[in-house]
Amino acid sequence: MKLQNGGFMVDPMSSFLVKDIVPMSILGVDVSVTNSSVFMFLVVAAICGVLWFATIDHGIVPTKLQVVAEKAFFFVGGIVKSNAEKKGIELFPYMLALFLFIMIGNIVGLFPFAFSYTSQLCVTIGMALMVFFASIVVGLVNQGASYFRRFCPSGIPGYLVPFFVIIELLSFMFRPISLGIRLFANMVSGHIMIEVIAGFAASIAGVAAFSYFSVVPVAVNVALNLFKFVVCMLQAYVFVVLSCMYLSESLEPQAH
């Protein structure tokens, strides 16, 4: 779908196109530097830089940046503690990195000419698969072979065991798919909605120029961007909460 705006054709899907910046190939494998990888690198570098600067010794009185970093630490720590209990503190560094990477990536996509890498299915599924395989490894390390008992709840008749195993296995296998698609779908739909409405708002503002009504579409667009900003943080929160829940099942044996 394309919108006509001031004589220019605006394609809402153009902001999701992955473009090669530095084409490269190693042994026939495409390892090109793309706009997606560049923004991921910039976000990671920014997070590391901000956290490093916020945590160095500034004296007795904390700086505003240090206060923000502490709020992020305590917020993610609260998520881990409430969803993975005390033993889940082992997950805190990974969950903090995951939360900041997703949240900042979501917010960056709101700015003009920026690329939202969380709107790429390969990225969101990749992060979900990391959580999925990490939960398996952590489960095997902590519980050993008894980890596989989760697929066969105790107390059920023997003739129903195969059906329960299949259902539990399918449910377990679909976890990374649902986790990745949820984030991907919300980001894509949100960005498309904002771009489409922004195009209509610009057209309406142009028609209603030099009148009080020209303020209305601009105000609506600002309100939608504020709403999308909240959604960006909420989606990072949901992703981390579900990741903590999945990993917490691997830390402690489940009751059967």
C-alpha positions as CSV (number, residue, x, y, z in Angstrom):
1,M,0.0,0.0,0.0
2,K,1.3,3.4,-0.9
3,L,0.1,6.9,0.2
4,Q,0.3,10.1,-1.8
5,N,1.7,12.9,0.4
6,G,2.7,16.2,-0.9
7,G,3.6,14.7,-4.3
8,F,5.8,11.9,-2.9
9,M,4.9,8.3,-2.7
10,V,5.3,7.0,0.8
11,D,5.4,3.2,1.2
12,P,4.7,2.1,4.9
13,M,6.7,-1.1,4.3
14,S,9.8,0.6,3.1
15,S,11.1,1.1,6.6
16,F,11.2,-2.7,7.1
17,L,13.5,-3.4,4.1
18,V,16.9,-4.8,5.0
19,K,19.5,-3.2,2.8
20,D,23.1,-4.2,2.3
21,I,25.5,-1.4,3.3
22,V,28.8,-3.4,2.9
23,P,28.2,-6.5,0.8
24,M,30.4,-9.4,1.9
25,S,30.6,-13.1,1.4
26,I,32.8,-15.7,3.1
27,L,32.9,-19.2,1.6
28,G,29.7,-18.5,-0.2
29,V,27.9,-17.4,3.0
30,D,26.4,-13.9,2.9
31,V,27.8,-11.9,5.8
32,S,27.0,-8.5,4.5
33,V,26.7,-5.5,6.8
34,T,23.1,-4.4,6.7
35,N,21.1,-1.5,8.1
36,S,19.7,-4.0,10.6
37,S,23.1,-5.1,11.9
38,V,24.4,-1.5,12.0
39,F,21.5,-0.4,14.2
40,M,21.9,-3.5,16.5
41,F,25.6,-2.7,16.9
42,L,24.9,1.0,17.6
43,V,22.2,0.1,20.2
44,V,24.6,-2.4,21.9
45,A,27.4,0.2,21.9
46,A,25.1,2.9,23.3
47,I,23.8,0.6,26.1
48,C,27.4,-0.4,27.1
49,G,28.6,3.1,27.0
50,V,25.7,4.5,29.0
51,L,25.9,1.8,31.6
52,W,29.7,2.2,31.9
53,F,29.5,5.9,32.3
54,A,26.6,5.6,34.8
55,T,28.3,3.1,37.0
56,I,31.7,4.8,37.3
57,D,32.4,6.6,40.6
58,H,30.9,10.1,40.5
59,G,31.1,10.8,44.2
60,I,28.5,10.6,46.9
61,V,25.7,12.2,45.1
62,P,24.5,10.0,42.2
63,T,24.1,11.6,38.8
64,K,20.8,11.6,36.9
65,L,22.2,9.0,34.5
66,Q,23.2,6.8,37.4
67,V,19.7,7.1,38.9
68,V,18.2,6.0,35.5
69,A,20.6,3.0,35.4
70,E,19.7,2.0,38.9
71,K,16.0,2.2,38.1
72,A,16.6,-0.2,35.2
73,F,18.6,-2.5,37.4
74,F,15.9,-2.6,40.1
75,F,13.0,-2.9,37.6
76,V,14.5,-5.9,35.8
77,G,15.6,-7.4,39.1
78,G,12.0,-7.2,40.3
79,I,10.9,-9.0,37.2
80,V,13.4,-11.8,37.7
81,K,12.7,-12.1,41.4
82,S,8.9,-12.3,41.0
83,N,9.0,-14.7,38.1
84,A,12.1,-16.9,38.9
85,E,12.3,-16.5,42.6
86,K,15.7,-16.3,44.5
87,K,17.5,-18.9,42.3
88,G,16.6,-16.9,39.3
89,I,19.1,-14.2,40.2
90,E,21.5,-16.2,38.1
91,L,19.4,-15.0,35.1
92,F,19.6,-11.3,36.0
93,P,22.5,-10.2,33.7
94,Y,21.0,-12.0,30.7
95,M,17.5,-10.6,31.4
96,L,18.8,-7.1,31.8
97,A,20.7,-7.2,28.5
98,L,17.7,-8.7,26.8
99,F,15.3,-6.1,28.2
100,L,17.5,-3.1,27.2
101,F,18.3,-4.5,23.8
102,I,14.6,-5.1,23.0
103,M,13.3,-1.9,24.5
104,I,15.9,0.5,23.0
105,G,15.5,-1.3,19.6
106,N,11.7,-0.8,19.8
107,I,12.1,2.9,20.7
108,V,14.7,3.6,18.0
109,G,12.3,2.4,15.4
110,L,10.0,5.4,16.3
111,F,12.5,7.9,14.9
112,P,12.5,9.0,11.3
113,F,15.0,7.2,9.0
114,A,15.9,4.8,11.9
115,F,15.6,1.0,11.4
116,S,13.7,-1.1,13.9
117,Y,15.4,-4.5,14.0
118,T,12.8,-5.9,16.3
119,S,10.4,-5.6,13.4
120,Q,12.4,-8.4,11.6
121,L,11.1,-11.9,12.3
122,C,14.5,-13.5,12.0
123,V,15.7,-11.2,14.9
124,T,12.8,-11.8,17.2
125,I,12.7,-15.6,16.5
126,G,16.5,-15.7,17.0
127,M,16.2,-14.1,20.5
128,A,13.3,-16.4,21.3
129,L,15.4,-19.5,20.2
130,M,18.2,-18.3,22.4
131,V,15.9,-18.4,25.4
132,F,14.5,-21.7,24.3
133,F,17.8,-23.5,24.0
134,A,19.1,-21.8,27.2
135,S,16.1,-23.2,29.1
136,I,17.0,-26.7,27.8
137,V,20.7,-26.4,28.7
138,V,19.9,-24.9,32.2
139,G,17.3,-27.6,32.8
140,L,19.7,-30.4,31.9
141,V,22.4,-28.9,34.1
142,N,20.2,-28.4,37.1
143,Q,17.9,-31.4,36.9
144,G,19.7,-33.9,34.7
145,A,17.6,-36.6,33.0
146,S,14.6,-35.8,35.3
147,Y,14.1,-32.6,33.3
148,F,12.3,-34.7,30.7
149,R,9.6,-35.6,33.2
150,R,8.0,-32.3,32.5
151,F,6.6,-33.9,29.3
152,C,4.9,-36.7,31.2
153,P,2.9,-35.5,34.2
154,S,2.5,-38.1,36.9
155,G,-0.8,-39.5,38.0
156,I,-2.3,-40.0,34.5
157,P,-3.4,-43.4,33.2
158,G,-0.8,-45.3,31.1
159,Y,-2.9,-45.3,28.0
160,L,-3.1,-41.5,28.0
161,V,0.7,-41.0,28.4
162,P,1.5,-40.8,24.7
163,F,-1.2,-38.2,24.1
164,F,0.0,-36.1,27.0
165,V,3.6,-36.4,25.9
166,I,2.7,-35.2,22.4
167,I,0.7,-32.3,23.7
168,E,3.3,-31.2,26.2
169,L,6.1,-31.5,23.6
170,L,4.1,-29.5,21.0
171,S,3.4,-26.8,23.6
172,F,7.0,-26.7,24.5
173,M,8.2,-26.5,20.9
174,F,5.8,-23.7,20.0
175,R,7.2,-21.4,22.8
176,P,9.9,-19.7,20.8
177,I,7.5,-19.3,17.8
178,S,4.9,-17.6,19.9
179,L,7.4,-15.5,21.8
180,G,9.1,-14.3,18.6
181,I,6.0,-13.7,16.6
182,R,4.3,-11.8,19.4
183,L,7.1,-9.2,19.5
184,F,7.4,-9.1,15.7
185,A,3.7,-8.7,15.0
186,N,3.3,-5.9,17.6
187,M,6.2,-3.9,16.3
188,V,5.3,-4.2,12.6
189,S,1.6,-3.4,13.1
190,G,2.5,-0.4,15.4
191,H,5.0,1.1,12.9
192,I,2.6,0.6,10.0
193,M,-0.3,2.2,11.9
194,I,1.8,5.2,12.8
195,E,3.2,5.7,9.3
196,V,-0.2,5.4,7.7
197,I,-1.8,7.8,10.1
198,A,1.1,10.2,9.9
199,G,0.7,10.3,6.1
200,F,-3.0,11.1,6.5
201,A,-2.3,13.7,9.2
202,A,0.2,15.5,6.9
203,S,-2.4,15.5,4.1
204,I,-5.2,16.8,6.3
205,A,-2.9,19.4,7.9
206,G,-2.0,20.6,4.4
207,V,-5.6,20.9,3.3
208,A,-6.6,22.6,6.6
209,A,-3.6,24.9,6.6
210,F,-4.0,28.4,8.2
211,S,-6.9,27.1,10.2
212,Y,-7.4,25.8,13.8
213,F,-8.2,22.4,12.4
214,S,-4.6,21.8,11.2
215,V,-3.6,21.3,14.8
216,V,-5.9,18.3,15.3
217,P,-4.1,15.7,13.0
218,V,-0.7,16.8,14.5
219,A,-2.0,16.3,18.0
220,V,-3.5,12.9,17.1
221,N,-0.1,11.8,15.6
222,V,1.7,12.9,18.7
223,A,-0.7,11.0,21.0
224,L,-0.3,7.9,18.9
225,N,3.5,8.1,19.1
226,L,3.3,8.4,22.9
227,F,1.1,5.4,22.9
228,K,3.5,3.5,20.7
229,F,6.3,4.5,23.1
230,V,4.5,2.8,25.9
231,V,3.8,-0.2,23.8
232,C,7.6,-0.5,23.0
233,M,8.4,-0.7,26.7
234,L,5.5,-3.0,27.4
235,Q,6.6,-5.5,24.7
236,A,10.1,-5.6,26.1
237,Y,8.6,-6.3,29.5
238,V,6.3,-9.1,28.2
239,F,9.2,-10.7,26.4
240,V,11.4,-10.7,29.5
241,V,8.6,-11.9,31.8
242,L,7.9,-14.9,29.6
243,S,11.6,-15.6,29.2
244,C,12.0,-15.6,33.0
245,M,9.0,-17.9,33.4
246,Y,10.4,-20.4,30.8
247,L,13.9,-20.3,32.3
248,S,12.6,-20.6,35.9
249,E,11.0,-23.9,35.1
250,S,14.5,-25.2,34.2
251,L,16.0,-24.0,37.5
252,E,13.8,-26.0,39.8
253,P,12.0,-29.4,39.2
254,Q,8.3,-29.0,38.5
255,A,5.8,-30.5,40.8
256,H,4.1,-33.5,39.2
